[in-house]
Amino acid sequence: MELRLSDLEPGQKGVVVSVKGSGATRRRIMDMGIVRGSRIKVIRRAPLGDPVEFEIRDYNLTLRKREAENIYVSLEGE
């Protein structure tokens, strides 16, 4: 089952299935290491829900919720 990365809760882990979006936004996300097959974990959300901190490839990355909506993952272990 594919979910948007923005729908995961802190502590949940997933594997990137696809990156949607267009042009520069998609390229920027992929340049940050968010590519198909990457494992990603939600660390925490800001108090108002935006931005969200993730752990990917041994570093922490913060994305806006609208950016995370373009990334589709499958929950790890499914």
N, CA, C, O and CB atoms as a CASP TS submission, in Angstrom:
PFRMAT TS
TARGET T0000
AUTHOR 0000-0000-0000
METHOD Language model
MODEL 1
PARENT N/A
ATOM      1  N   MET     1       0.841  -1.186   0.000  1.00  0.00           N
ATOM      2  CA  MET     1       0.000   0.000   0.000  1.00  0.00           C
ATOM      3  C   MET     1       0.881   1.243   0.000  1.00  0.00           C
ATOM      4  O   MET     1       1.764   1.382   0.847  1.00  0.00           O
ATOM      5  CB  MET     1      -0.954   0.002   1.218  1.00  0.00           C
ATOM      6  N   GLU     2       0.645   2.137  -0.941  1.00  0.00           N
ATOM      7  CA  GLU     2       1.412   3.374  -1.030  1.00  0.00           C
ATOM      8  C   GLU     2       0.740   4.466  -0.217  1.00  0.00           C
ATOM      9  O   GLU     2      -0.479   4.635  -0.250  1.00  0.00           O
ATOM     10  CB  GLU     2       1.568   3.816  -2.492  1.00  0.00           C
ATOM     11  N   LEU     3       1.565   5.200   0.510  1.00  0.00           N
ATOM     12  CA  LEU     3       1.112   6.346   1.290  1.00  0.00           C
ATOM     13  C   LEU     3       1.965   7.544   0.930  1.00  0.00           C
ATOM     14  O   LEU     3       3.094   7.395   0.462  1.00  0.00           O
ATOM     15  CB  LEU     3       1.178   6.056   2.814  1.00  0.00           C
ATOM     16  N   ARG     4       1.431   8.722   1.147  1.00  0.00           N
ATOM     17  CA  ARG     4       2.248   9.915   1.010  1.00  0.00           C
ATOM     18  C   ARG     4       3.158  10.011   2.231  1.00  0.00           C
ATOM     19  O   ARG     4       2.757   9.657   3.340  1.00  0.00           O
ATOM     20  CB  ARG     4       1.364  11.194   0.860  1.00  0.00           C
ATOM     21  N   LEU     5       4.355  10.480   2.028  1.00  0.00           N
ATOM     22  CA  LEU     5       5.292  10.632   3.135  1.00  0.00           C
ATOM     23  C   LEU     5       4.718  11.576   4.189  1.00  0.00           C
ATOM     24  O   LEU     5       4.980  11.411   5.381  1.00  0.00           O
ATOM     25  CB  LEU     5       6.650  11.155   2.627  1.00  0.00           C
ATOM     26  N   SER     6       3.951  12.546   3.762  1.00  0.00           N
ATOM     27  CA  SER     6       3.349  13.509   4.692  1.00  0.00           C
ATOM     28  C   SER     6       2.317  12.874   5.615  1.00  0.00           C
ATOM     29  O   SER     6       1.966  13.462   6.638  1.00  0.00           O
ATOM     30  CB  SER     6       2.703  14.635   3.918  1.00  0.00           C
ATOM     31  N   ASP     7       1.817  11.672   5.272  1.00  0.00           N
ATOM     32  CA  ASP     7       0.804  10.997   6.091  1.00  0.00           C
ATOM     33  C   ASP     7       1.396  10.134   7.203  1.00  0.00           C
ATOM     34  O   ASP     7       0.666   9.692   8.090  1.00  0.00           O
ATOM     35  CB  ASP     7      -0.068  10.141   5.213  1.00  0.00           C
ATOM     36  N   LEU     8       2.698   9.888   7.171  1.00  0.00           N
ATOM     37  CA  LEU     8       3.327   9.065   8.192  1.00  0.00           C
ATOM     38  C   LEU     8       3.453   9.840   9.499  1.00  0.00           C
ATOM     39  O   LEU     8       3.595  11.062   9.507  1.00  0.00           O
ATOM     40  CB  LEU     8       4.706   8.583   7.722  1.00  0.00           C
ATOM     41  N   GLU     9       3.397   9.111  10.585  1.00  0.00           N
ATOM     42  CA  GLU     9       3.513   9.703  11.918  1.00  0.00           C
ATOM     43  C   GLU     9       4.945   9.529  12.437  1.00  0.00           C
ATOM     44  O   GLU     9       5.669   8.649  11.971  1.00  0.00           O
ATOM     45  CB  GLU     9       2.490   9.056  12.901  1.00  0.00           C
ATOM     46  N   PRO    10       5.355  10.367  13.402  1.00  0.00           N
ATOM     47  CA  PRO    10       6.693  10.218  13.975  1.00  0.00           C
ATOM     48  C   PRO    10       6.938   8.784  14.459  1.00  0.00           C
ATOM     49  O   PRO    10       6.098   8.186  15.131  1.00  0.00           O
ATOM     50  CB  PRO    10       6.884  11.205  15.136  1.00  0.00           C
ATOM     51  N   GLY    11       8.109   8.251  14.099  1.00  0.00           N
ATOM     52  CA  GLY    11       8.477   6.892  14.456  1.00  0.00           C
ATOM     53  C   GLY    11       8.233   5.889  13.342  1.00  0.00           C
ATOM     54  O   GLY    11       8.840   4.818  13.337  1.00  0.00           O
ATOM     55  N   GLN    12       7.363   6.209  12.402  1.00  0.00           N
ATOM     56  CA  GLN    12       7.083   5.283  11.307  1.00  0.00           C
ATOM     57  C   GLN    12       8.205   5.332  10.272  1.00  0.00           C
ATOM     58  O   GLN    12       8.831   6.368  10.047  1.00  0.00           O
ATOM     59  CB  GLN    12       5.726   5.615  10.647  1.00  0.00           C
ATOM     60  N   LYS    13       8.438   4.166   9.647  1.00  0.00           N
ATOM     61  CA  LYS    13       9.484   4.041   8.635  1.00  0.00           C
ATOM     62  C   LYS    13       8.851   3.582   7.334  1.00  0.00           C
ATOM     63  O   LYS    13       7.844   2.873   7.324  1.00  0.00           O
ATOM     64  CB  LYS    13      10.596   3.053   9.089  1.00  0.00           C
ATOM     65  N   GLY    14       9.469   4.004   6.231  1.00  0.00           N
ATOM     66  CA  GLY    14       8.971   3.593   4.935  1.00  0.00           C
ATOM     67  C   GLY    14      10.091   3.487   3.924  1.00  0.00           C
ATOM     68  O   GLY    14      11.229   3.874   4.187  1.00  0.00           O
ATOM     69  N   VAL    15       9.748   2.955   2.764  1.00  0.00           N
ATOM     70  CA  VAL    15      10.674   2.847   1.647  1.00  0.00           C
ATOM     71  C   VAL    15      10.080   3.656   0.500  1.00  0.00           C
ATOM     72  O   VAL    15       8.915   3.478   0.145  1.00  0.00           O
ATOM     73  CB  VAL    15      10.922   1.342   1.232  1.00  0.00           C
ATOM     74  N   VAL    16      10.879   4.540  -0.072  1.00  0.00           N
ATOM     75  CA  VAL    16      10.401   5.409  -1.146  1.00  0.00           C
ATOM     76  C   VAL    16      10.037   4.569  -2.363  1.00  0.00           C
ATOM     77  O   VAL    16      10.836   3.764  -2.841  1.00  0.00           O
ATOM     78  CB  VAL    16      11.468   6.469  -1.517  1.00  0.00           C
ATOM     79  N   VAL    17       8.822   4.768  -2.853  1.00  0.00           N
ATOM     80  CA  VAL    17       8.325   4.062  -4.025  1.00  0.00           C
ATOM     81  C   VAL    17       8.434   4.968  -5.257  1.00  0.00           C
ATOM     82  O   VAL    17       8.853   4.521  -6.325  1.00  0.00           O
ATOM     83  CB  VAL    17       6.859   3.602  -3.808  1.00  0.00           C
ATOM     84  N   SER    18       8.055   6.237  -5.105  1.00  0.00           N
ATOM     85  CA  SER    18       8.135   7.171  -6.225  1.00  0.00           C
ATOM     86  C   SER    18       8.153   8.610  -5.724  1.00  0.00           C
ATOM     87  O   SER    18       7.735   8.910  -4.606  1.00  0.00           O
ATOM     88  CB  SER    18       6.958   6.958  -7.188  1.00  0.00           C
ATOM     89  N   VAL    19       8.651   9.487  -6.587  1.00  0.00           N
ATOM     90  CA  VAL    19       8.664  10.924  -6.325  1.00  0.00           C
ATOM     91  C   VAL    19       7.883  11.584  -7.448  1.00  0.00           C
ATOM     92  O   VAL    19       8.277  11.512  -8.612  1.00  0.00           O
ATOM     93  CB  VAL    19      10.135  11.495  -6.229  1.00  0.00           C
ATOM     94  N   LYS    20       6.785  12.220  -7.102  1.00  0.00           N
ATOM     95  CA  LYS    20       5.951  12.905  -8.093  1.00  0.00           C
ATOM     96  C   LYS    20       6.370  14.374  -8.145  1.00  0.00           C
ATOM     97  O   LYS    20       7.347  14.774  -7.510  1.00  0.00           O
ATOM     98  CB  LYS    20       4.424  12.768  -7.745  1.00  0.00           C
ATOM     99  N   GLY    21       5.642  15.150  -8.888  1.00  0.00           N
ATOM    100  CA  GLY    21       5.939  16.571  -8.981  1.00  0.00           C
ATOM    101  C   GLY    21       6.530  16.896 -10.337  1.00  0.00           C
ATOM    102  O   GLY    21       6.645  16.041 -11.215  1.00  0.00           O
ATOM    103  N   SER    22       6.900  18.151 -10.480  1.00  0.00           N
ATOM    104  CA  SER    22       7.398  18.580 -11.778  1.00  0.00           C
ATOM    105  C   SER    22       8.734  19.295 -11.658  1.00  0.00           C
ATOM    106  O   SER    22       9.046  19.912 -10.640  1.00  0.00           O
ATOM    107  CB  SER    22       6.387  19.483 -12.455  1.00  0.00           C
ATOM    108  N   GLY    23       9.494  19.194 -12.701  1.00  0.00           N
ATOM    109  CA  GLY    23      10.713  19.951 -12.906  1.00  0.00           C
ATOM    110  C   GLY    23      11.630  20.132 -11.723  1.00  0.00           C
ATOM    111  O   GLY    23      12.137  19.162 -11.160  1.00  0.00           O
ATOM    112  N   ALA    24      11.842  21.380 -11.348  1.00  0.00           N
ATOM    113  CA  ALA    24      12.836  21.748 -10.350  1.00  0.00           C
ATOM    114  C   ALA    24      12.533  21.170  -8.964  1.00  0.00           C
ATOM    115  O   ALA    24      13.448  20.778  -8.240  1.00  0.00           O
ATOM    116  CB  ALA    24      12.931  23.247 -10.263  1.00  0.00           C
ATOM    117  N   THR    25      11.267  21.120  -8.602  1.00  0.00           N
ATOM    118  CA  THR    25      10.905  20.589  -7.283  1.00  0.00           C
ATOM    119  C   THR    25      11.265  19.111  -7.185  1.00  0.00           C
ATOM    120  O   THR    25      11.871  18.681  -6.204  1.00  0.00           O
ATOM    121  CB  THR    25       9.399  20.790  -7.009  1.00  0.00           C
ATOM    122  N   ARG    26      10.900  18.350  -8.178  1.00  0.00           N
ATOM    123  CA  ARG    26      11.199  16.910  -8.184  1.00  0.00           C
ATOM    124  C   ARG    26      12.708  16.675  -8.200  1.00  0.00           C
ATOM    125  O   ARG    26      13.212  15.814  -7.478  1.00  0.00           O
ATOM    126  CB  ARG    26      10.542  16.222  -9.404  1.00  0.00           C
ATOM    127  N   ARG    27      13.417  17.427  -9.008  1.00  0.00           N
ATOM    128  CA  ARG    27      14.875  17.291  -9.110  1.00  0.00           C
ATOM    129  C   ARG    27      15.549  17.618  -7.775  1.00  0.00           C
ATOM    130  O   ARG    27      16.485  16.934  -7.361  1.00  0.00           O
ATOM    131  CB  ARG    27      15.425  18.211 -10.221  1.00  0.00           C
ATOM    132  N   ARG    28      15.066  18.668  -7.108  1.00  0.00           N
ATOM    133  CA  ARG    28      15.624  19.072  -5.812  1.00  0.00           C
ATOM    134  C   ARG    28      15.433  17.972  -4.767  1.00  0.00           C
ATOM    135  O   ARG    28      16.351  17.664  -4.008  1.00  0.00           O
ATOM    136  CB  ARG    28      14.966  20.380  -5.327  1.00  0.00           C
ATOM    137  N   ILE    29      14.245  17.385  -4.735  1.00  0.00           N
ATOM    138  CA  ILE    29      13.965  16.306  -3.790  1.00  0.00           C
ATOM    139  C   ILE    29      14.889  15.121  -4.054  1.00  0.00           C
ATOM    140  O   ILE    29      15.446  14.542  -3.121  1.00  0.00           O
ATOM    141  CB  ILE    29      12.487  15.867  -3.886  1.00  0.00           C
ATOM    142  N   MET    30      15.048  14.768  -5.307  1.00  0.00           N
ATOM    143  CA  MET    30      15.905  13.633  -5.653  1.00  0.00           C
ATOM    144  C   MET    30      17.382  13.940  -5.369  1.00  0.00           C
ATOM    145  O   MET    30      18.132  13.045  -4.981  1.00  0.00           O
ATOM    146  CB  MET    30      15.718  13.261  -7.135  1.00  0.00           C
ATOM    147  N   ASP    31      17.800  15.177  -5.556  1.00  0.00           N
ATOM    148  CA  ASP    31      19.181  15.572  -5.255  1.00  0.00           C
ATOM    149  C   ASP    31      19.497  15.458  -3.762  1.00  0.00           C
ATOM    150  O   ASP    31      20.655  15.303  -3.376  1.00  0.00           O
ATOM    151  CB  ASP    31      19.431  17.004  -5.728  1.00  0.00           C
ATOM    152  N   MET    32      18.464  15.538  -2.933  1.00  0.00           N
ATOM    153  CA  MET    32      18.655  15.403  -1.486  1.00  0.00           C
ATOM    154  C   MET    32      18.783  13.939  -1.065  1.00  0.00           C
ATOM    155  O   MET    32      18.964  13.653   0.118  1.00  0.00           O
ATOM    156  CB  MET    32      17.493  16.056  -0.739  1.00  0.00           C
ATOM    157  N   GLY    33      18.691  13.018  -2.012  1.00  0.00           N
ATOM    158  CA  GLY    33      18.855  11.603  -1.704  1.00  0.00           C
ATOM    159  C   GLY    33      17.564  10.841  -1.560  1.00  0.00           C
ATOM    160  O   GLY    33      17.573   9.658  -1.217  1.00  0.00           O
ATOM    161  N   ILE    34      16.447  11.502  -1.817  1.00  0.00           N
ATOM    162  CA  ILE    34      15.154  10.831  -1.718  1.00  0.00           C
ATOM    163  C   ILE    34      14.843  10.234  -3.087  1.00  0.00           C
ATOM    164  O   ILE    34      14.220  10.868  -3.939  1.00  0.00           O
ATOM    165  CB  ILE    34      14.017  11.822  -1.249  1.00  0.00           C
ATOM    166  N   VAL    35      15.293   9.010  -3.270  1.00  0.00           N
ATOM    167  CA  VAL    35      15.100   8.307  -4.528  1.00  0.00           C
ATOM    168  C   VAL    35      14.453   6.952  -4.243  1.00  0.00           C
ATOM    169  O   VAL    35      14.430   6.486  -3.103  1.00  0.00           O
ATOM    170  CB  VAL    35      16.451   8.134  -5.285  1.00  0.00           C
ATOM    171  N   ARG    36      13.936   6.340  -5.282  1.00  0.00           N
ATOM    172  CA  ARG    36      13.263   5.042  -5.149  1.00  0.00           C
ATOM    173  C   ARG    36      14.161   4.032  -4.426  1.00  0.00           C
ATOM    174  O   ARG    36      15.336   3.874  -4.759  1.00  0.00           O
ATOM    175  CB  ARG    36      12.863   4.498  -6.539  1.00  0.00           C
ATOM    176  N   GLY    37      13.582   3.354  -3.434  1.00  0.00           N
ATOM    177  CA  GLY    37      14.313   2.346  -2.683  1.00  0.00           C
ATOM    178  C   GLY    37      14.968   2.852  -1.407  1.00  0.00           C
ATOM    179  O   GLY    37      15.450   2.052  -0.605  1.00  0.00           O
ATOM    180  N   SER    38      14.995   4.169  -1.203  1.00  0.00           N
ATOM    181  CA  SER    38      15.603   4.732   0.005  1.00  0.00           C
ATOM    182  C   SER    38      14.705   4.498   1.208  1.00  0.00           C
ATOM    183  O   SER    38      13.483   4.617   1.122  1.00  0.00           O
ATOM    184  CB  SER    38      15.874   6.238  -0.171  1.00  0.00           C
ATOM    185  N   ARG    39      15.326   4.165   2.328  1.00  0.00           N
ATOM    186  CA  ARG    39      14.570   4.022   3.580  1.00  0.00           C
ATOM    187  C   ARG    39      14.519   5.378   4.260  1.00  0.00           C
ATOM    188  O   ARG    39      15.510   6.106   4.308  1.00  0.00           O
ATOM    189  CB  ARG    39      15.214   2.945   4.526  1.00  0.00           C
ATOM    190  N   ILE    40      13.337   5.704   4.789  1.00  0.00           N
ATOM    191  CA  ILE    40      13.142   7.003   5.411  1.00  0.00           C
ATOM    192  C   ILE    40      12.303   6.835   6.680  1.00  0.00           C
ATOM    193  O   ILE    40      11.382   6.020   6.723  1.00  0.00           O
ATOM    194  CB  ILE    40      12.462   7.992   4.424  1.00  0.00           C
ATOM    195  N   LYS    41      12.632   7.609   7.705  1.00  0.00           N
ATOM    196  CA  LYS    41      11.937   7.532   8.989  1.00  0.00           C
ATOM    197  C   LYS    41      11.503   8.936   9.398  1.00  0.00           C
ATOM    198  O   LYS    41      12.259   9.896   9.249  1.00  0.00           O
ATOM    199  CB  LYS    41      12.845   6.888  10.086  1.00  0.00           C
ATOM    200  N   VAL    42      10.287   9.046   9.913  1.00  0.00           N
ATOM    201  CA  VAL    42       9.793  10.321  10.410  1.00  0.00           C
ATOM    202  C   VAL    42      10.319  10.497  11.842  1.00  0.00           C
ATOM    203  O   VAL    42      10.062   9.669  12.716  1.00  0.00           O
ATOM    204  CB  VAL    42       8.216  10.385  10.359  1.00  0.00           C
ATOM    205  N   ILE    43      11.053  11.581  12.063  1.00  0.00           N
ATOM    206  CA  ILE    43      11.610  11.856  13.386  1.00  0.00           C
ATOM    207  C   ILE    43      10.624  12.669  14.229  1.00  0.00           C
ATOM    208  O   ILE    43      10.239  12.251  15.321  1.00  0.00           O
ATOM    209  CB  ILE    43      12.952  12.606  13.261  1.00  0.00           C
ATOM    210  N   ARG    44      10.219  13.839  13.709  1.00  0.00           N
ATOM    211  CA  ARG    44       9.266  14.673  14.460  1.00  0.00           C
ATOM    212  C   ARG    44       8.663  15.734  13.554  1.00  0.00           C
ATOM    213  O   ARG    44       9.184  16.051  12.485  1.00  0.00           O
ATOM    214  CB  ARG    44       9.955  15.339  15.673  1.00  0.00           C
ATOM    215  N   ARG    45       7.544  16.269  14.027  1.00  0.00           N
ATOM    216  CA  ARG    45       6.864  17.373  13.354  1.00  0.00           C
ATOM    217  C   ARG    45       7.016  18.626  14.204  1.00  0.00           C
ATOM    218  O   ARG    45       7.114  18.548  15.429  1.00  0.00           O
ATOM    219  CB  ARG    45       5.358  17.046  13.106  1.00  0.00           C
ATOM    220  N   ALA    46       7.035  19.771  13.553  1.00  0.00           N
ATOM    221  CA  ALA    46       7.024  21.040  14.274  1.00  0.00           C
ATOM    222  C   ALA    46       5.684  21.157  15.013  1.00  0.00           C
ATOM    223  O   ALA    46       4.725  20.478  14.648  1.00  0.00           O
ATOM    224  CB  ALA    46       7.244  22.257  13.293  1.00  0.00           C
ATOM    225  N   PRO    47       5.603  22.001  16.040  1.00  0.00           N
ATOM    226  CA  PRO    47       4.365  22.110  16.816  1.00  0.00           C
ATOM    227  C   PRO    47       3.102  22.376  15.987  1.00  0.00           C
ATOM    228  O   PRO    47       2.026  21.893  16.339  1.00  0.00           O
ATOM    229  CB  PRO    47       4.518  23.197  17.816  1.00  0.00           C
ATOM    230  N   LEU    48       3.215  23.127  14.908  1.00  0.00           N
ATOM    231  CA  LEU    48       2.044  23.390  14.071  1.00  0.00           C
ATOM    232  C   LEU    48       1.939  22.423  12.898  1.00  0.00           C
ATOM    233  O   LEU    48       1.103  22.614  12.014  1.00  0.00           O
ATOM    234  CB  LEU    48       2.087  24.812  13.553  1.00  0.00           C
ATOM    235  N   GLY    49       2.785  21.376  12.878  1.00  0.00           N
ATOM    236  CA  GLY    49       2.698  20.334  11.858  1.00  0.00           C
ATOM    237  C   GLY    49       3.556  20.551  10.626  1.00  0.00           C
ATOM    238  O   GLY    49       3.612  19.680   9.758  1.00  0.00           O
ATOM    239  N   ASP    50       4.224  21.688  10.529  1.00  0.00           N
ATOM    240  CA  ASP    50       5.029  21.987   9.343  1.00  0.00           C
ATOM    241  C   ASP    50       6.224  22.832   9.761  1.00  0.00           C
ATOM    242  O   ASP    50       6.010  23.879  10.372  1.00  0.00           O
ATOM    243  CB  ASP    50       4.183  22.723   8.255  1.00  0.00           C
ATOM    244  N   PRO    51       7.435  22.463   9.484  1.00  0.00           N
ATOM    245  CA  PRO    51       7.930  21.363   8.675  1.00  0.00           C
ATOM    246  C   PRO    51       8.030  20.042   9.450  1.00  0.00           C
ATOM    247  O   PRO    51       7.695  19.962  10.632  1.00  0.00           O
ATOM    248  CB  PRO    51       9.276  21.723   8.113  1.00  0.00           C
ATOM    249  N   VAL    52       8.505  19.011   8.738  1.00  0.00           N
ATOM    250  CA  VAL    52       8.652  17.672   9.310  1.00  0.00           C
ATOM    251  C   VAL    52      10.104  17.241   9.139  1.00  0.00           C
ATOM    252  O   VAL    52      10.708  17.459   8.089  1.00  0.00           O
ATOM    253  CB  VAL    52       7.674  16.646   8.632  1.00  0.00           C
ATOM    254  N   GLU    53      10.656  16.627  10.187  1.00  0.00           N
ATOM    255  CA  GLU    53      12.045  16.157  10.142  1.00  0.00           C
ATOM    256  C   GLU    53      12.066  14.657   9.848  1.00  0.00           C
ATOM    257  O   GLU    53      11.312  13.881  10.436  1.00  0.00           O
ATOM    258  CB  GLU    53      12.782  16.464  11.483  1.00  0.00           C
ATOM    259  N   PHE    54      12.949  14.268   8.925  1.00  0.00           N
ATOM    260  CA  PHE    54      13.099  12.876   8.519  1.00  0.00           C
ATOM    261  C   PHE    54      14.544  12.444   8.667  1.00  0.00           C
ATOM    262  O   PHE    54      15.457  13.270   8.659  1.00  0.00           O
ATOM    263  CB  PHE    54      12.623  12.673   7.074  1.00  0.00           C
ATOM    264  N   GLU    55      14.744  11.134   8.802  1.00  0.00           N
ATOM    265  CA  GLU    55      16.083  10.555   8.773  1.00  0.00           C
ATOM    266  C   GLU    55      16.177   9.702   7.514  1.00  0.00           C
ATOM    267  O   GLU    55      15.368   8.800   7.296  1.00  0.00           O
ATOM    268  CB  GLU    55      16.383   9.706  10.070  1.00  0.00           C
ATOM    269  N   ILE    56      17.186  10.004   6.685  1.00  0.00           N
ATOM    270  CA  ILE    56      17.403   9.265   5.451  1.00  0.00           C
ATOM    271  C   ILE    56      18.891   9.218   5.175  1.00  0.00           C
ATOM    272  O   ILE    56      19.578  10.236   5.250  1.00  0.00           O
ATOM    273  CB  ILE    56      16.636   9.906   4.265  1.00  0.00           C
ATOM    274  N   ARG    57      19.385   8.033   4.856  1.00  0.00           N
ATOM    275  CA  ARG    57      20.803   7.845   4.514  1.00  0.00           C
ATOM    276  C   ARG    57      21.750   8.447   5.559  1.00  0.00           C
ATOM    277  O   ARG    57      22.694   9.156   5.211  1.00  0.00           O
ATOM    278  CB  ARG    57      21.090   8.466   3.153  1.00  0.00           C
ATOM    279  N   ASP    58      21.498   8.168   6.813  1.00  0.00           N
ATOM    280  CA  ASP    58      22.360   8.589   7.933  1.00  0.00           C
ATOM    281  C   ASP    58      22.441  10.096   8.151  1.00  0.00           C
ATOM    282  O   ASP    58      23.406  10.573   8.749  1.00  0.00           O
ATOM    283  CB  ASP    58      23.735   8.071   7.714  1.00  0.00           C
ATOM    284  N   TYR    59      21.456  10.856   7.682  1.00  0.00           N
ATOM    285  CA  TYR    59      21.407  12.276   8.026  1.00  0.00           C
ATOM    286  C   TYR    59      19.954  12.690   8.197  1.00  0.00           C
ATOM    287  O   TYR    59      19.040  12.015   7.723  1.00  0.00           O
ATOM    288  CB  TYR    59      22.107  13.146   6.938  1.00  0.00           C
ATOM    289  N   ASN    60      19.757  13.806   8.878  1.00  0.00           N
ATOM    290  CA  ASN    60      18.411  14.311   9.106  1.00  0.00           C
ATOM    291  C   ASN    60      18.100  15.397   8.089  1.00  0.00           C
ATOM    292  O   ASN    60      18.956  16.213   7.747  1.00  0.00           O
ATOM    293  CB  ASN    60      18.258  14.850  10.547  1.00  0.00           C
ATOM    294  N   LEU    61      16.873  15.394   7.615  1.00  0.00           N
ATOM    295  CA  LEU    61      16.429  16.290   6.565  1.00  0.00           C
ATOM    296  C   LEU    61      15.074  16.848   6.971  1.00  0.00           C
ATOM    297  O   LEU    61      14.220  16.115   7.471  1.00  0.00           O
ATOM    298  CB  LEU    61      16.357  15.564   5.187  1.00  0.00           C
ATOM    299  N   THR    62      14.875  18.142   6.755  1.00  0.00           N
ATOM    300  CA  THR    62      13.598  18.763   7.067  1.00  0.00           C
ATOM    301  C   THR    62      12.919  19.187   5.776  1.00  0.00           C
ATOM    302  O   THR    62      13.525  19.846   4.931  1.00  0.00           O
ATOM    303  CB  THR    62      13.784  19.971   8.011  1.00  0.00           C
ATOM    304  N   LEU    63      11.658  18.804   5.629  1.00  0.00           N
ATOM    305  CA  LEU    63      10.873  19.152   4.447  1.00  0.00           C
ATOM    306  C   LEU    63       9.566  19.808   4.866  1.00  0.00           C
ATOM    307  O   LEU    63       9.029  19.524   5.936  1.00  0.00           O
ATOM    308  CB  LEU    63      10.597  17.903   3.584  1.00  0.00           C
ATOM    309  N   ARG    64       9.072  20.674   4.022  1.00  0.00           N
ATOM    310  CA  ARG    64       7.740  21.227   4.215  1.00  0.00           C
ATOM    311  C   ARG    64       6.717  20.132   3.886  1.00  0.00           C
ATOM    312  O   ARG    64       6.990  19.217   3.109  1.00  0.00           O
ATOM    313  CB  ARG    64       7.519  22.503   3.322  1.00  0.00           C
ATOM    314  N   LYS    65       5.555  20.248   4.488  1.00  0.00           N
ATOM    315  CA  LYS    65       4.507  19.250   4.271  1.00  0.00           C
ATOM    316  C   LYS    65       4.144  19.148   2.789  1.00  0.00           C
ATOM    317  O   LYS    65       3.926  18.046   2.287  1.00  0.00           O
ATOM    318  CB  LYS    65       3.258  19.598   5.097  1.00  0.00           C
ATOM    319  N   ARG    66       4.077  20.271   2.087  1.00  0.00           N
ATOM    320  CA  ARG    66       3.705  20.244   0.664  1.00  0.00           C
ATOM    321  C   ARG    66       4.754  19.525  -0.176  1.00  0.00           C
ATOM    322  O   ARG    66       4.421  18.940  -1.207  1.00  0.00           O
ATOM    323  CB  ARG    66       3.510  21.669   0.138  1.00  0.00           C
ATOM    324  N   GLU    67       6.026  19.562   0.252  1.00  0.00           N
ATOM    325  CA  GLU    67       7.073  18.817  -0.447  1.00  0.00           C
ATOM    326  C   GLU    67       6.929  17.315  -0.171  1.00  0.00           C
ATOM    327  O   GLU    67       7.081  16.490  -1.073  1.00  0.00           O
ATOM    328  CB  GLU    67       8.478  19.316  -0.013  1.00  0.00           C
ATOM    329  N   ALA    68       6.636  16.979   1.077  1.00  0.00           N
ATOM    330  CA  ALA    68       6.492  15.571   1.467  1.00  0.00           C
ATOM    331  C   ALA    68       5.269  14.924   0.809  1.00  0.00           C
ATOM    332  O   ALA    68       5.212  13.700   0.687  1.00  0.00           O
ATOM    333  CB  ALA    68       6.383  15.454   2.994  1.00  0.00           C
ATOM    334  N   GLU    69       4.296  15.725   0.387  1.00  0.00           N
ATOM    335  CA  GLU    69       3.111  15.182  -0.284  1.00  0.00           C
ATOM    336  C   GLU    69       3.436  14.613  -1.656  1.00  0.00           C
ATOM    337  O   GLU    69       2.652  13.834  -2.199  1.00  0.00           O
ATOM    338  CB  GLU    69       2.050  16.257  -0.420  1.00  0.00           C
ATOM    339  N   ASN    70       4.579  14.985  -2.229  1.00  0.00           N
ATOM    340  CA  ASN    70       4.986  14.495  -3.549  1.00  0.00           C
ATOM    341  C   ASN    70       5.767  13.186  -3.486  1.00  0.00           C
ATOM    342  O   ASN    70       6.128  12.625  -4.521  1.00  0.00           O
ATOM    343  CB  ASN    70       5.820  15.542  -4.244  1.00  0.00           C
ATOM    344  N   ILE    71       6.028  12.699  -2.274  1.00  0.00           N
ATOM    345  CA  ILE    71       6.840  11.496  -2.095  1.00  0.00           C
ATOM    346  C   ILE    71       5.931  10.371  -1.615  1.00  0.00           C
ATOM    347  O   ILE    71       5.239  10.503  -0.605  1.00  0.00           O
ATOM    348  CB  ILE    71       8.012  11.743  -1.082  1.00  0.00           C
ATOM    349  N   TYR    72       5.942   9.268  -2.350  1.00  0.00           N
ATOM    350  CA  TYR    72       5.114   8.108  -2.001  1.00  0.00           C
ATOM    351  C   TYR    72       5.996   6.996  -1.459  1.00  0.00           C
ATOM    352  O   TYR    72       7.046   6.686  -2.021  1.00  0.00           O
ATOM    353  CB  TYR    72       4.307   7.610  -3.230  1.00  0.00           C
ATOM    354  N   VAL    73       5.553   6.398  -0.355  1.00  0.00           N
ATOM    355  CA  VAL    73       6.313   5.352   0.310  1.00  0.00           C
ATOM    356  C   VAL    73       5.414   4.153   0.599  1.00  0.00           C
ATOM    357  O   VAL    73       4.188   4.264   0.625  1.00  0.00           O
ATOM    358  CB  VAL    73       6.941   5.882   1.611  1.00  0.00           C
ATOM    359  N   SER    74       6.053   3.008   0.815  1.00  0.00           N
ATOM    360  CA  SER    74       5.352   1.862   1.362  1.00  0.00           C
ATOM    361  C   SER    74       5.899   1.687   2.768  1.00  0.00           C
ATOM    362  O   SER    74       7.096   1.856   2.999  1.00  0.00           O
ATOM    363  CB  SER    74       5.541   0.557   0.475  1.00  0.00           C
ATOM    364  N   LEU    75       5.033   1.353   3.696  1.00  0.00           N
ATOM    365  CA  LEU    75       5.492   1.183   5.081  1.00  0.00           C
ATOM    366  C   LEU    75       6.484   0.038   5.140  1.00  0.00           C
ATOM    367  O   LEU    75       6.291  -1.002   4.510  1.00  0.00           O
ATOM    368  CB  LEU    75       4.297   0.922   6.045  1.00  0.00           C
ATOM    369  N   GLU    76       7.544   0.239   5.903  1.00  0.00           N
ATOM    370  CA  GLU    76       8.574  -0.793   6.007  1.00  0.00           C
ATOM    371  C   GLU    76       7.984  -1.991   6.727  1.00  0.00           C
ATOM    372  O   GLU    76       7.313  -1.849   7.749  1.00  0.00           O
ATOM    373  CB  GLU    76       9.837  -0.263   6.751  1.00  0.00           C
ATOM    374  N   GLY    77       8.239  -3.171   6.184  1.00  0.00           N
ATOM    375  CA  GLY    77       7.733  -4.387   6.784  1.00  0.00           C
ATOM    376  C   GLY    77       6.464  -4.906   6.126  1.00  0.00           C
ATOM    377  O   GLY    77       5.947  -5.957   6.505  1.00  0.00           O
ATOM    378  N   GLU    78       5.958  -4.162   5.133  1.00  0.00           N
ATOM    379  CA  GLU    78       4.750  -4.633   4.436  1.00  0.00           C
ATOM    380  C   GLU    78       5.100  -5.280   3.136  1.00  0.00           C
ATOM    381  O   GLU    78       4.213  -5.735   2.414  1.00  0.00           O
ATOM    382  CB  GLU    78       3.780  -3.494   4.193  1.00  0.00           C
TER
END
